[in-house]
Amino acid sequence: MSSSKVDFLYLSEPEMVKAGVTDMHRCIEVMTEVFDLLGQGDYIMGGKNHNSHGVLITFPNEPQFPNMPKNGPDRRFMAMTAYLGGRFNVAGEKWYGSNRDNVEKGLPRSILMTAINNADTGAPMAFMSANLVSAVRTGAIPGVGAKYLARPDSKVCALIGAGVISRTSFMALADVCKKLDTVKIYDLFPAASEKLTAFIKENYPQIKKIEIVDSIEAAVCDADVVNVATSGKEYPYINEAWLKPGVYVSLPAGIRMDEDFVLNRATLVIDNWKMYEAWKEELVYPYRNIMGLIGTYYLDWVHEGKMDPSVITNLGDIVAGKKPGRKNDDEKILFGMGGMPVYDVAWSYEMYTKALEMGIGTKLDIWDTPYMY
């Protein structure tokens, strides 16, 4: 006899850490599974094309109601929803509020939670702290890209930006690119570069040289792997001439590059072109003015008739074996990404299963028998 009892597991941030949320190597493995499912098409996200990044709440510059929040930097709420198939077979959501003023209050800019649900009944399975879920899964994606797109002999890594996402991206790149021995860091704020340097020295003894440089050009000029993760008002600019043959450029944040280079001489890989097509329906041209991701430039150039989207390769198609990854040692490969809720669902599900194995978390009841009206 089936039970009508419904409960779910609550996981705090310390419990998420115990379950292994910061295990970058395992996260890369799980994200690789996700890209394989993306390549097969065994997933659904929101929106009418089933590929929406999420639903955004923003606020007016001059609210008409006394309690309504006022627009400001990173002032928003967002729901990111997805179903993921394969061994996961769950639906889920990342929900968060964000406000840059939080930093002055001793809080993270964004405060995130994820929920996962039984894909058949819709019953909740878990509700959990997700700031680390989001940070680690974001950093893991450049690592998945590096598995298929970076040269195996890569030794020099350039990090543009020295914040949390640069840290987690480096964790992933170091996990995949086993021969890395040199890191060059550029950030507008020297204290951030020093903090990242200390983290690398403490945790990655294989890195023999760490150099804090005073320009983007100095950082990328001889790098085999470049990661750009800045959050300022101005997107960093990288000139084609600064990039050596065979470079892998990971772009989890905004960037500026010369149109002629990107359209005519770079190899273009992206996380999921259909997500950008969903943005085209949700946002207003010119799309790059809204967020500056390399994929939004592609949207603009397709809109302007300068680019055929067939030149863009989805990483999922590479992971699923439908298309090749790096084809030669001299390709300059740009890997653009925008973040997808399937990542959060997968990594949250992984933490849920680990928590069950370890017997951690708090089980909360919804009902033993539902009250029927």
C-alpha beads as a LAMMPS data file, in Angstrom:
LAMMPS data file: protein, C-alpha beads

373 atoms
372 bonds

1 atom types
1 bond types

-500.0 500.0 xlo xhi
-500.0 500.0 ylo yhi
-500.0 500.0 zlo zhi

Masses

1 110.0

Atoms # bond

1 1 1 0.000 0.000 0.000
2 1 1 1.407 3.387 -0.954
3 1 1 1.744 6.097 1.705
4 1 1 0.311 9.591 1.390
5 1 1 2.890 10.968 3.828
6 1 1 5.013 13.797 2.422
7 1 1 8.185 15.142 3.971
8 1 1 11.431 16.684 2.715
9 1 1 15.049 17.096 3.790
10 1 1 16.328 20.507 4.862
11 1 1 20.079 21.076 4.515
12 1 1 21.869 24.039 6.088
13 1 1 25.093 25.434 4.644
14 1 1 27.314 23.568 7.170
15 1 1 25.481 20.362 6.284
16 1 1 26.022 21.065 2.590
17 1 1 29.746 21.378 3.289
18 1 1 29.689 18.029 5.109
19 1 1 27.915 16.477 2.119
20 1 1 30.711 17.667 -0.193
21 1 1 29.332 20.770 -1.896
22 1 1 32.882 22.174 -2.300
23 1 1 34.252 18.977 -3.890
24 1 1 35.245 20.488 -7.233
25 1 1 36.482 17.254 -8.794
26 1 1 33.154 15.569 -8.172
27 1 1 31.239 18.650 -9.344
28 1 1 33.106 18.581 -12.665
29 1 1 32.116 14.935 -13.075
30 1 1 28.472 15.736 -12.366
31 1 1 28.469 18.774 -14.674
32 1 1 29.942 16.603 -17.420
33 1 1 26.938 14.310 -16.984
34 1 1 24.701 17.371 -17.271
35 1 1 26.272 18.421 -20.565
36 1 1 25.865 14.897 -21.898
37 1 1 22.141 15.108 -21.081
38 1 1 21.988 18.556 -22.694
39 1 1 23.537 17.110 -25.829
40 1 1 20.966 14.303 -25.825
41 1 1 18.104 16.722 -25.135
42 1 1 17.061 14.988 -21.885
43 1 1 16.189 18.150 -19.965
44 1 1 13.617 20.955 -19.844
45 1 1 14.013 24.487 -18.565
46 1 1 11.421 27.266 -18.364
47 1 1 9.934 29.441 -21.095
48 1 1 8.118 28.527 -24.249
49 1 1 11.252 27.108 -25.889
50 1 1 12.083 25.115 -22.707
51 1 1 15.488 26.790 -22.428
52 1 1 14.964 29.941 -20.377
53 1 1 17.642 31.002 -17.931
54 1 1 14.940 32.040 -15.474
55 1 1 12.254 34.527 -14.456
56 1 1 13.494 37.855 -13.154
57 1 1 11.901 40.395 -10.821
58 1 1 13.401 43.879 -11.006
59 1 1 12.186 47.052 -9.355
60 1 1 11.350 50.564 -10.623
61 1 1 13.748 53.461 -10.246
62 1 1 11.043 55.425 -8.442
63 1 1 8.581 53.059 -6.707
64 1 1 5.023 54.330 -6.255
65 1 1 4.495 52.350 -3.055
66 1 1 6.299 52.982 0.244
67 1 1 7.418 49.394 0.914
68 1 1 8.439 48.490 -2.627
69 1 1 12.232 48.096 -3.101
70 1 1 13.989 50.627 -5.300
71 1 1 16.119 49.634 -8.280
72 1 1 19.826 49.440 -7.622
73 1 1 22.984 47.482 -8.523
74 1 1 22.205 43.758 -8.600
75 1 1 18.807 44.464 -6.995
76 1 1 16.602 41.616 -8.128
77 1 1 14.897 38.346 -7.399
78 1 1 15.132 35.368 -9.723
79 1 1 13.626 31.914 -10.092
80 1 1 15.608 29.436 -12.218
81 1 1 13.657 26.244 -12.932
82 1 1 14.537 22.984 -14.672
83 1 1 13.831 19.308 -15.110
84 1 1 16.877 17.078 -15.610
85 1 1 16.597 13.502 -16.845
86 1 1 19.033 10.610 -16.813
87 1 1 19.867 9.253 -13.372
88 1 1 18.706 12.551 -11.811
89 1 1 15.078 12.515 -13.002
90 1 1 14.083 15.449 -10.802
91 1 1 12.648 18.919 -11.199
92 1 1 14.033 21.816 -9.246
93 1 1 14.502 25.508 -8.766
94 1 1 17.149 27.934 -7.612
95 1 1 15.530 30.963 -6.012
96 1 1 17.447 34.006 -4.872
97 1 1 17.396 37.639 -3.986
98 1 1 20.315 39.925 -4.747
99 1 1 21.338 43.371 -3.571
100 1 1 24.857 44.776 -3.757
101 1 1 24.181 46.789 -0.603
102 1 1 24.130 43.473 1.283
103 1 1 27.916 43.600 1.492
104 1 1 27.721 46.608 3.822
105 1 1 25.427 44.553 6.072
106 1 1 27.865 41.656 6.283
107 1 1 25.793 39.513 3.915
108 1 1 26.603 37.976 0.522
109 1 1 25.414 39.991 -2.470
110 1 1 23.018 37.152 -3.342
111 1 1 21.335 34.738 -0.928
112 1 1 20.298 31.510 -2.629
113 1 1 18.256 28.386 -1.920
114 1 1 17.437 25.394 -4.090
115 1 1 14.505 23.010 -3.989
116 1 1 14.228 19.662 -5.761
117 1 1 11.004 17.772 -6.369
118 1 1 9.890 14.313 -7.405
119 1 1 9.386 14.563 -11.161
120 1 1 6.339 12.295 -11.056
121 1 1 4.312 13.441 -8.036
122 1 1 5.722 16.957 -7.642
123 1 1 6.350 16.260 -3.957
124 1 1 9.312 18.123 -2.467
125 1 1 12.439 16.066 -1.802
126 1 1 14.814 18.671 -0.404
127 1 1 15.269 22.366 0.337
128 1 1 18.809 23.535 0.860
129 1 1 21.291 26.370 1.193
130 1 1 22.645 27.122 -2.278
131 1 1 25.268 29.875 -2.223
132 1 1 27.993 27.240 -2.376
133 1 1 25.992 25.132 -4.846
134 1 1 25.920 28.092 -7.203
135 1 1 29.536 29.187 -6.721
136 1 1 30.987 25.701 -7.172
137 1 1 28.816 24.687 -10.120
138 1 1 29.639 28.018 -11.834
139 1 1 33.354 27.391 -11.413
140 1 1 33.032 23.785 -12.561
141 1 1 31.769 24.733 -16.020
142 1 1 35.088 26.259 -17.190
143 1 1 36.655 22.980 -16.036
144 1 1 34.247 20.889 -18.102
145 1 1 35.084 23.092 -21.069
146 1 1 38.801 22.633 -20.441
147 1 1 38.417 18.830 -20.552
148 1 1 37.381 19.077 -24.196
149 1 1 38.823 22.387 -25.383
150 1 1 42.104 23.184 -23.599
151 1 1 45.429 21.799 -24.779
152 1 1 46.551 18.910 -22.552
153 1 1 49.986 20.508 -22.197
154 1 1 48.591 23.804 -20.826
155 1 1 50.944 25.265 -18.216
156 1 1 50.103 28.959 -17.810
157 1 1 46.737 30.156 -16.497
158 1 1 45.571 33.795 -16.587
159 1 1 42.811 34.870 -14.206
160 1 1 41.081 38.143 -15.067
161 1 1 39.252 39.079 -11.887
162 1 1 40.066 37.711 -8.451
163 1 1 36.674 37.184 -6.831
164 1 1 34.794 34.062 -5.775
165 1 1 34.045 32.874 -9.322
166 1 1 37.689 33.271 -10.338
167 1 1 38.586 31.149 -7.318
168 1 1 36.139 28.351 -8.144
169 1 1 36.989 28.536 -11.849
170 1 1 40.661 28.124 -11.006
171 1 1 39.834 25.155 -8.773
172 1 1 38.186 23.501 -11.785
173 1 1 40.902 24.437 -14.271
174 1 1 43.626 23.135 -11.949
175 1 1 41.712 19.884 -11.518
176 1 1 41.506 19.323 -15.281
177 1 1 44.742 20.879 -16.546
178 1 1 47.215 18.719 -14.675
179 1 1 50.329 20.461 -15.992
180 1 1 49.481 23.987 -14.848
181 1 1 52.443 25.441 -12.971
182 1 1 52.080 29.212 -13.457
183 1 1 49.224 31.583 -12.632
184 1 1 48.963 35.256 -13.526
185 1 1 46.282 37.365 -11.854
186 1 1 44.849 40.728 -12.846
187 1 1 42.250 42.579 -10.806
188 1 1 41.530 46.276 -10.346
189 1 1 41.811 45.769 -6.598
190 1 1 45.249 44.538 -5.426
191 1 1 43.806 43.192 -2.158
192 1 1 41.595 40.785 -4.122
193 1 1 44.593 39.556 -6.110
194 1 1 46.580 39.041 -2.910
195 1 1 43.721 37.059 -1.365
196 1 1 43.461 34.782 -4.396
197 1 1 47.243 34.366 -4.440
198 1 1 47.210 33.250 -0.815
199 1 1 44.446 30.726 -1.551
200 1 1 46.374 29.207 -4.463
201 1 1 49.644 29.042 -2.524
202 1 1 47.930 27.292 0.367
203 1 1 45.988 24.743 -1.656
204 1 1 47.885 24.128 -4.912
205 1 1 51.552 23.291 -4.294
206 1 1 51.943 22.261 -7.946
207 1 1 51.723 25.945 -8.898
208 1 1 55.350 27.073 -8.844
209 1 1 54.854 30.680 -9.838
210 1 1 52.059 33.176 -9.108
211 1 1 52.373 36.667 -10.535
212 1 1 50.091 39.631 -9.884
213 1 1 50.210 41.808 -12.990
214 1 1 49.057 45.348 -13.734
215 1 1 47.221 44.817 -17.031
216 1 1 45.038 42.328 -18.841
217 1 1 47.591 42.167 -21.644
218 1 1 50.334 41.163 -19.219
219 1 1 48.095 38.446 -17.791
220 1 1 47.028 36.793 -21.051
221 1 1 50.028 37.338 -23.345
222 1 1 51.568 33.882 -22.855
223 1 1 48.689 32.052 -21.183
224 1 1 47.448 28.659 -22.365
225 1 1 44.229 29.011 -20.372
226 1 1 42.437 32.300 -19.717
227 1 1 39.445 32.763 -17.409
228 1 1 37.521 36.045 -17.253
229 1 1 35.254 36.573 -14.245
230 1 1 34.811 40.245 -13.368
231 1 1 31.719 42.044 -12.083
232 1 1 32.424 45.741 -12.600
233 1 1 30.587 48.282 -14.725
234 1 1 33.197 48.023 -17.504
235 1 1 33.686 44.684 -19.234
236 1 1 37.356 43.783 -19.735
237 1 1 38.805 43.992 -23.244
238 1 1 41.086 41.329 -24.740
239 1 1 42.878 41.913 -28.017
240 1 1 43.404 39.005 -30.405
241 1 1 47.119 39.793 -30.640
242 1 1 47.521 39.133 -26.917
243 1 1 46.270 35.551 -27.237
244 1 1 48.774 32.834 -28.145
245 1 1 47.876 30.081 -30.637
246 1 1 46.071 27.207 -28.958
247 1 1 44.648 29.276 -26.098
248 1 1 41.442 28.253 -24.338
249 1 1 39.468 31.306 -23.166
250 1 1 36.789 30.603 -20.569
251 1 1 34.141 33.322 -20.299
252 1 1 31.706 32.976 -17.395
253 1 1 31.293 36.767 -17.250
254 1 1 31.150 39.818 -19.520
255 1 1 33.883 40.512 -22.071
256 1 1 34.788 42.771 -24.981
257 1 1 36.634 41.430 -28.031
258 1 1 37.079 42.670 -31.570
259 1 1 34.240 41.613 -33.835
260 1 1 36.517 40.687 -36.732
261 1 1 38.497 38.235 -34.592
262 1 1 35.466 36.527 -33.090
263 1 1 33.605 36.242 -36.388
264 1 1 36.501 35.140 -38.567
265 1 1 39.324 33.495 -36.651
266 1 1 38.089 32.183 -33.291
267 1 1 36.502 28.796 -32.606
268 1 1 33.208 29.438 -30.853
269 1 1 31.800 27.071 -28.240
270 1 1 28.905 27.917 -25.951
271 1 1 27.037 26.267 -23.107
272 1 1 23.603 26.146 -24.780
273 1 1 22.665 28.306 -27.760
274 1 1 18.944 27.670 -27.192
275 1 1 19.177 29.539 -23.890
276 1 1 20.416 32.608 -25.744
277 1 1 17.564 32.261 -28.229
278 1 1 15.232 32.310 -25.211
279 1 1 16.923 35.524 -24.063
280 1 1 16.246 36.953 -27.508
281 1 1 12.532 36.520 -26.832
282 1 1 12.773 37.910 -23.309
283 1 1 15.186 40.834 -23.705
284 1 1 15.604 43.798 -26.046
285 1 1 18.228 44.313 -28.786
286 1 1 21.093 45.210 -28.499
287 1 1 21.420 42.296 -26.108
288 1 1 25.095 42.839 -25.253
289 1 1 24.241 46.130 -23.546
290 1 1 22.237 44.209 -20.957
291 1 1 24.827 41.754 -19.664
292 1 1 27.916 41.685 -21.898
293 1 1 28.233 37.901 -22.121
294 1 1 29.926 36.733 -25.325
295 1 1 26.718 34.873 -26.229
296 1 1 24.755 38.129 -26.219
297 1 1 27.216 39.530 -28.764
298 1 1 26.453 36.472 -30.897
299 1 1 22.742 37.266 -30.593
300 1 1 23.393 40.812 -31.802
301 1 1 25.515 39.656 -34.726
302 1 1 22.914 37.080 -35.778
303 1 1 20.273 39.815 -35.541
304 1 1 22.468 42.099 -37.678
305 1 1 23.094 39.395 -40.291
306 1 1 26.821 39.198 -39.518
307 1 1 26.827 35.696 -38.042
308 1 1 25.290 32.351 -38.936
309 1 1 24.520 30.482 -35.688
310 1 1 25.729 27.273 -37.336
311 1 1 29.314 28.390 -36.551
312 1 1 28.552 28.084 -32.822
313 1 1 29.042 24.679 -31.170
314 1 1 27.193 23.646 -28.031
315 1 1 29.437 22.030 -25.439
316 1 1 26.723 19.438 -24.851
317 1 1 27.066 18.245 -28.442
318 1 1 30.803 17.780 -27.869
319 1 1 30.341 15.910 -24.582
320 1 1 27.622 13.725 -26.118
321 1 1 29.970 12.834 -28.993
322 1 1 27.966 14.563 -31.688
323 1 1 30.678 17.095 -32.561
324 1 1 34.457 17.234 -32.055
325 1 1 36.117 19.330 -29.362
326 1 1 39.529 20.885 -30.019
327 1 1 40.552 20.044 -33.576
328 1 1 44.158 21.284 -33.629
329 1 1 46.836 22.777 -31.391
330 1 1 46.579 26.278 -32.828
331 1 1 42.860 26.988 -32.445
332 1 1 41.975 29.963 -30.279
333 1 1 38.830 28.675 -28.595
334 1 1 36.316 30.913 -26.853
335 1 1 33.941 29.143 -24.473
336 1 1 31.002 31.358 -23.512
337 1 1 28.582 30.526 -20.729
338 1 1 25.595 32.118 -19.063
339 1 1 24.592 29.740 -16.289
340 1 1 21.673 27.302 -16.335
341 1 1 19.375 25.920 -13.642
342 1 1 20.114 22.353 -14.765
343 1 1 23.501 22.799 -13.071
344 1 1 21.889 23.761 -9.771
345 1 1 19.379 20.922 -9.961
346 1 1 22.110 18.356 -10.646
347 1 1 24.536 19.501 -7.934
348 1 1 21.717 19.921 -5.413
349 1 1 20.478 16.412 -6.185
350 1 1 24.008 15.106 -5.691
351 1 1 24.148 16.789 -2.274
352 1 1 20.732 15.383 -1.379
353 1 1 21.801 11.821 -2.165
354 1 1 25.072 12.266 -0.234
355 1 1 23.200 13.692 2.743
356 1 1 20.894 10.681 2.779
357 1 1 23.892 8.350 2.689
358 1 1 25.547 10.231 5.543
359 1 1 22.402 10.627 7.626
360 1 1 22.651 14.411 7.828
361 1 1 20.001 17.107 7.415
362 1 1 16.649 17.704 9.070
363 1 1 13.563 15.858 7.871
364 1 1 10.516 18.131 7.910
365 1 1 6.968 16.854 7.606
366 1 1 4.355 18.450 5.390
367 1 1 1.607 15.970 6.237
368 1 1 0.934 12.373 7.157
369 1 1 -2.390 12.450 5.320
370 1 1 -3.357 15.464 3.218
371 1 1 -6.390 17.461 4.318
372 1 1 -8.865 17.269 1.477
373 1 1 -11.265 20.169 0.982

Bonds

1 1 1 2
2 1 2 3
3 1 3 4
4 1 4 5
5 1 5 6
6 1 6 7
7 1 7 8
8 1 8 9
9 1 9 10
10 1 10 11
11 1 11 12
12 1 12 13
13 1 13 14
14 1 14 15
15 1 15 16
16 1 16 17
17 1 17 18
18 1 18 19
19 1 19 20
20 1 20 21
21 1 21 22
22 1 22 23
23 1 23 24
24 1 24 25
25 1 25 26
26 1 26 27
27 1 27 28
28 1 28 29
29 1 29 30
30 1 30 31
31 1 31 32
32 1 32 33
33 1 33 34
34 1 34 35
35 1 35 36
36 1 36 37
37 1 37 38
38 1 38 39
39 1 39 40
40 1 40 41
41 1 41 42
42 1 42 43
43 1 43 44
44 1 44 45
45 1 45 46
46 1 46 47
47 1 47 48
48 1 48 49
49 1 49 50
50 1 50 51
51 1 51 52
52 1 52 53
53 1 53 54
54 1 54 55
55 1 55 56
56 1 56 57
57 1 57 58
58 1 58 59
59 1 59 60
60 1 60 61
61 1 61 62
62 1 62 63
63 1 63 64
64 1 64 65
65 1 65 66
66 1 66 67
67 1 67 68
68 1 68 69
69 1 69 70
70 1 70 71
71 1 71 72
72 1 72 73
73 1 73 74
74 1 74 75
75 1 75 76
76 1 76 77
77 1 77 78
78 1 78 79
79 1 79 80
80 1 80 81
81 1 81 82
82 1 82 83
83 1 83 84
84 1 84 85
85 1 85 86
86 1 86 87
87 1 87 88
88 1 88 89
89 1 89 90
90 1 90 91
91 1 91 92
92 1 92 93
93 1 93 94
94 1 94 95
95 1 95 96
96 1 96 97
97 1 97 98
98 1 98 99
99 1 99 100
100 1 100 101
101 1 101 102
102 1 102 103
103 1 103 104
104 1 104 105
105 1 105 106
106 1 106 107
107 1 107 108
108 1 108 109
109 1 109 110
110 1 110 111
111 1 111 112
112 1 112 113
113 1 113 114
114 1 114 115
115 1 115 116
116 1 116 117
117 1 117 118
118 1 118 119
119 1 119 120
120 1 120 121
121 1 121 122
122 1 122 123
123 1 123 124
124 1 124 125
125 1 125 126
126 1 126 127
127 1 127 128
128 1 128 129
129 1 129 130
130 1 130 131
131 1 131 132
132 1 132 133
133 1 133 134
134 1 134 135
135 1 135 136
136 1 136 137
137 1 137 138
138 1 138 139
139 1 139 140
140 1 140 141
141 1 141 142
142 1 142 143
143 1 143 144
144 1 144 145
145 1 145 146
146 1 146 147
147 1 147 148
148 1 148 149
149 1 149 150
150 1 150 151
151 1 151 152
152 1 152 153
153 1 153 154
154 1 154 155
155 1 155 156
156 1 156 157
157 1 157 158
158 1 158 159
159 1 159 160
160 1 160 161
161 1 161 162
162 1 162 163
163 1 163 164
164 1 164 165
165 1 165 166
166 1 166 167
167 1 167 168
168 1 168 169
169 1 169 170
170 1 170 171
171 1 171 172
172 1 172 173
173 1 173 174
174 1 174 175
175 1 175 176
176 1 176 177
177 1 177 178
178 1 178 179
179 1 179 180
180 1 180 181
181 1 181 182
182 1 182 183
183 1 183 184
184 1 184 185
185 1 185 186
186 1 186 187
187 1 187 188
188 1 188 189
189 1 189 190
190 1 190 191
191 1 191 192
192 1 192 193
193 1 193 194
194 1 194 195
195 1 195 196
196 1 196 197
197 1 197 198
198 1 198 199
199 1 199 200
200 1 200 201
201 1 201 202
202 1 202 203
203 1 203 204
204 1 204 205
205 1 205 206
206 1 206 207
207 1 207 208
208 1 208 209
209 1 209 210
210 1 210 211
211 1 211 212
212 1 212 213
213 1 213 214
214 1 214 215
215 1 215 216
216 1 216 217
217 1 217 218
218 1 218 219
219 1 219 220
220 1 220 221
221 1 221 222
222 1 222 223
223 1 223 224
224 1 224 225
225 1 225 226
226 1 226 227
227 1 227 228
228 1 228 229
229 1 229 230
230 1 230 231
231 1 231 232
232 1 232 233
233 1 233 234
234 1 234 235
235 1 235 236
236 1 236 237
237 1 237 238
238 1 238 239
239 1 239 240
240 1 240 241
241 1 241 242
242 1 242 243
243 1 243 244
244 1 244 245
245 1 245 246
246 1 246 247
247 1 247 248
248 1 248 249
249 1 249 250
250 1 250 251
251 1 251 252
252 1 252 253
253 1 253 254
254 1 254 255
255 1 255 256
256 1 256 257
257 1 257 258
258 1 258 259
259 1 259 260
260 1 260 261
261 1 261 262
262 1 262 263
263 1 263 264
264 1 264 265
265 1 265 266
266 1 266 267
267 1 267 268
268 1 268 269
269 1 269 270
270 1 270 271
271 1 271 272
272 1 272 273
273 1 273 274
274 1 274 275
275 1 275 276
276 1 276 277
277 1 277 278
278 1 278 279
279 1 279 280
280 1 280 281
281 1 281 282
282 1 282 283
283 1 283 284
284 1 284 285
285 1 285 286
286 1 286 287
287 1 287 288
288 1 288 289
289 1 289 290
290 1 290 291
291 1 291 292
292 1 292 293
293 1 293 294
294 1 294 295
295 1 295 296
296 1 296 297
297 1 297 298
298 1 298 299
299 1 299 300
300 1 300 301
301 1 301 302
302 1 302 303
303 1 303 304
304 1 304 305
305 1 305 306
306 1 306 307
307 1 307 308
308 1 308 309
309 1 309 310
310 1 310 311
311 1 311 312
312 1 312 313
313 1 313 314
314 1 314 315
315 1 315 316
316 1 316 317
317 1 317 318
318 1 318 319
319 1 319 320
320 1 320 321
321 1 321 322
322 1 322 323
323 1 323 324
324 1 324 325
325 1 325 326
326 1 326 327
327 1 327 328
328 1 328 329
329 1 329 330
330 1 330 331
331 1 331 332
332 1 332 333
333 1 333 334
334 1 334 335
335 1 335 336
336 1 336 337
337 1 337 338
338 1 338 339
339 1 339 340
340 1 340 341
341 1 341 342
342 1 342 343
343 1 343 344
344 1 344 345
345 1 345 346
346 1 346 347
347 1 347 348
348 1 348 349
349 1 349 350
350 1 350 351
351 1 351 352
352 1 352 353
353 1 353 354
354 1 354 355
355 1 355 356
356 1 356 357
357 1 357 358
358 1 358 359
359 1 359 360
360 1 360 361
361 1 361 362
362 1 362 363
363 1 363 364
364 1 364 365
365 1 365 366
366 1 366 367
367 1 367 368
368 1 368 369
369 1 369 370
370 1 370 371
371 1 371 372
372 1 372 373
